[in-house]
Amino acid sequence: MVRTFHVVTPAFNSADYIERTLASVALQAGDFKVHHHVQDGGSADGTTDILRRWSHALAYGLIPQLNRGVHFTFTSQPDAGMYDAIA
């Protein structure tokens, strides 16, 4: 049985550092799968463009797979802050 790790990342106007976060999660090496969800609070700084680009790259195998697979999703909508986004 292959284990799946679920990671939820809250984000808001995080274009300056979200790619480092995405790479850090996606490039974990091991005998497991990763489901990574980014809950964006309605960013207006280009964060969602980066999330779309990474979603495409992961879906089409453009990012090296060092594990059994990465399933990436994101949602962008206003929320009540970091803890609301995680919930």
Secondary structure, DSSP 8 states (H G I E B T S, - for coil): --EEEEEEEEESS-TTTHHHHHHHHHT--SSEEEEEEEEE----SSHHHHHHHHHHHHHTT-S--SSS-EEEEEEE---SSHHHHH-
